[in-house]
Amino acid sequence: MKKILSFIVAFLFATSAFANTVTIVTSFPKDLTGKFKAAFEKKYPNIKVEIVGKKTTAGIKYIQETKSNNTTDLFWASAPDAFEVLKGDGLLQKYTSKAKGIPSKVGSYPVNDPDGFYTGFAAAGYGIMWNTRYLKANKLPAPKEWSDLAKPIYFGHVGMSAPSRSGTTHLTVETLLQGEGFDKGWALTKEMAANFKTVTARSFGVPDGVNSGDFGIGIVIDFFGLSSIGSGFPVDFVYPKVSTLVPANIGIINNAPNKKNAQLFIDFLLSTQGQETLLDPKIRRLPVNPDTYSKAPKGFPNPFKDKSIGAAVKFDVDLSKSRYNLINSMFDVMITYRLDELRDAMSAIYKAEAALKKKSNSKASALIKEARALIAKNPFSEAKANEAEFNKIFKKKRKKAKDIEKYAGTRQAEVEAGWDKAVVANYSAAKQKAEQALKLL
């Protein structure tokens, strides 16, 4: 009898413990999740917050794969298109927070999902951060616009993560494509990439590289730059004109085992305490409650007063979602896996252009123009990139160029192999034309 009672007590204790948790799958760093976990558990000491850290794409896949036996209560990430994927799969449930004082929009973008399936708790923009000491030591001016990063003086001084490895970086690339236009946006992205010292494996690697001075300039989501400033690193940050402002979100998973606790967590994020926690020096995200900015440090950006932040691009989340994997694949094929070839070609162009400034030669000028056109050339049109059927074939994610062999025989592998061949040929021809131009000079 005692054994039976002991078993029942243990079972009830375990059940109670499970009920008094809230499990969150998130791509956010521990500096952010740790602060909110501690503050929430202090307010609700009977509820334990369980954090499952995963990159955005991995988090989506995890929730998709565990839907039949779901143990996750909340998905918490920056990229709105990631929530659209889960929403489209029927993996989110509706919830409208009781929090007051939150406007309907931040910039030109709705704070919350109009259908009620996910909630914005902070705003995010995309821009450029730099190490002030590094720039001074290397006699480099501070960049202000994306086009600045395409200048020869920044060769080898820039860092960025791959959009296939980071949801926030994907949004940066998609913002450029939507803001500049598909062809011009890709041309500018490749010109900037030619100045990369590295493409980092994680988005966190970019601010780490700038903070340490491993490279001088990073293409980042705003809170990386703002939190580095708040933490005392010798860095600065700017929003280029062509940028966007979108909410970072949280949503309750369908069949969440602890639905009420999940609702409490969302309400906490939007409470006065939750919004002010975003101003912590190690977090520094833009609150969605305008009143919170009265507590912000001097010089902190306020999108509710400075209407220029993210105003140039009205981000189309449906377009971004529809071609998500395709854009990531294009970046990897044209940049990540062929960075050396791209840098070699642009280095040759830079040398030829420098020589052209000293000596006029129409034939050399024409060759340089042809070389740049080859760098800018895309493997297909924007119309093709937006075709639903074409986008369906892009499902795999490779870590290295040679990994294409793992997917041999698939339609994606065939298409990517064709792109890769064309890209290598274009970069090689561009380099040759630039070298021919230099000989003429």
C-alpha positions, 0 to 999 in steps of 0.5 A: 500500500505504501508503495502505491501511495508513494507512486501516486505522490510521485506521479502527482508531483511530476504532473504538477511540476510539468504543469508549472512550466513553460517551454520556449523554443527560441533563437535568441541569445542567453543574454536576452532569454536569461534576463526574461527567464529570471524576471518572469520566474521572480514574478511567478515563482511557481512557474519554471521557464524551460529554454530550448535554444535553436536557430530560427530554421532549426526551431521551425523544423523542430516544431514541425517534426514534434507536432504529433507529440508536442511539448513546446509552449512558445516559439520566440524569434525575430523573423516574422516570415518564420512565424508565417511558416508555422502559421501556414502549417497550422502549428500556432494558436490565436492569442490576443494579449491584455496588455495596454498601450501597444500601437497597431504598427511600428514604422509601416509594419503591423506589430501583431499578426492581423489574424492573431496567431503571433504577437510582436514584443519588440521591433528590429531594424537592420544596419551596419555596426563598426569598431571605432578603434579599428576604423581609426587604426586602418584610416577608414571612414565610418560607413553610412549606406549599404553602397559604402560597403561596396567601395574598394577601401573596405576590401577585407574589412567586412563580416556577415553571416549566411542567411541560410544559417540566420533568420535575421540575416535572411531578413537583411538580404530580403530587405535589400532585394525588396528595397533596391529591386531584385537585380540591383539588390543582388548586384549590391549584395555581391559587391559588398560580399567581395569586401568580406573577410568572412561569412560567419556560421552564426549571426552572433559571430558578426558582432563578436568579430567587430567587438574583438576587432577581428574585422572592422565592420559588420552587417547586423540586426540592430540589437547586436550593434546597440547591445555592444554599445551598451556593453561598453565596446568601442563600436557604433551603429547606423540604419542605412536609408534602405532598411525596414522595421519589423517586429520580433515575435512570440507565438503559442504553439498549437496543442501547447501543454501549458497554454495559460503559462504561455499566455502569462509569458506573452503578457509579461513581455508586453508589460511595463517591466517586460518592455523596460527589460528590453533596454538592458545594456546587454539586450537593447531591443526596440520596445513596442510600447512608445512610453518605454522610451522615456526610460531609454538611454540618451541617443537610443533610437526611437522609431515612434519619433524618428519616422526615418527608421525603416521607412524606405522599405515596406517589407512584404512578409508573404514574398519573403516567406514564398522564396525563403529557401531559394534566396538562401540558396542563391546567397550560398551558391553565389557568395558563401561557397564562392567567396574566394572566386568573388574576392579575386575577381573584384580585387582585379576590378579594383586594381584596373579601376585604380589604374583607369583613374590615372590613365584614360583608355576607352577599351579598358573602360569597356572591359571593366564595365563588362567585368562588373556586369558579369559579377552582377549577373544573376542565374535567372530572373526575378519572375522565375525566383517568385514562381511557386513551383520553382520555389518548391524544389529548394528544401535542402541546406548545405554547409559546404559547396562540395556537399552538393554531392550528398543531394546528387540526383535531386532537382535542387542539386541539378539547379544549384550545380548549374548555377554554380557552374555559371557563377564560377564561369562569370567570376573567372571571365570577370577577372580575366577582363579586369586583368586585360584592362589593367594590361592596357593601362 
